[in-house]
């Protein structure tokens, strides 16, 4: 069985290979290690191998890990659903939030971002496949939300996040990412430079279509408990 170092090197190799095929700069894609349900010791092990960006889905679990790993220079990303009563601790303890799907949540995050911290980097979650079971705005709603969120204090709107309906066909994997990337391009806003696209099953397709961050969990840490 592969250990964490072998898995880490394998994923990094996959990312480099996809970047090369896409003809993109070597440092154009950031690996986000999705560490939900994994102990702080696993995060520390990956950190020692050079990983700095970690993503969490569950707030209370994440806060406990952050306290345990306070001495580590980790960039923390929140990627889970956001309830209104959880915005204050998210605003105060994360560097990035990828799952902003409505104006109310963005407003609360901005208002509750501590003044001593830099603006909170956020991505707007887009329900690119139109699945009823998933959060996110539609492509039609995206321009209005971008315009509203861009004006909020305490935030730095960076781009979009998407979790398309799973597909095994490579061309079908690429299609929703291409559609969203083009939709963002049509907004003519150079500050929207971040595309949180892709997981282990569609990593190559996401990078081919403009991903700047790929979210990898099980392929890095092993099966979840």
C-alpha positions, 0 to 999 in steps of 0.5 A: 500500500502506498504511504502518504509520501508516495501518494503525494508525489503521485498526485503532484506528478499527475498535476504536472503532467496535466499542466504540461499537456495543457501548455500552461505554466508549471506553477499555475495549479495549486493542490488543495489537500482535502483533510476532512475526517483525517487527524491533525497528524496526517496534515502534519505529515503532508505539511512536512512534505511541502504541502501548505494548502489544506481544505476542510468541510466541517467547521468544528472539526477544522477549528480543532485541527487549526488549534492543534496545528497553530505552529504550522504556516498553513493556508486554510480553505473552507469548502463545505456548506455554510449555515448563517450561524457558522459564518463568524468562526469561518470568517475569523479562522480561514484564508479562503472560502470556496462555497459561497452560494448566496449574497446573505452568506457573503455579507455576513462573512465580510461583516464578521471578518476581523479587522486585523486580518486581510480580506477573506478570499472567496469563490462563488459556488456555481451549480454547473450541472443544475443538480437539485442536491447541490448548492450553488448559483446558476450560470444565469445568476452568476453575473448579478452575484459577482457584481453584488459581492465585489462591492462588499468590504472585508472580502476579496472575490477571487473566482468560482468553485464547481462540483459537476455531476460525475462523468467517466467520459473525458470529453464530458468531464471537460464540458462543464468546466469549459462552460463555466470558465468561458462564462467567467471570462465573459464578465471581463473582470481580471480579478476573477483569477481563481477556478476551484475545479476538479478532484481526483476523478477528473483532475486532468479535465479540470486542468485542461479547462482552466483549474487553478486549484484542484481539491484532492482528498482520498487519493492523498490521505487514503480511504476515509474513516 
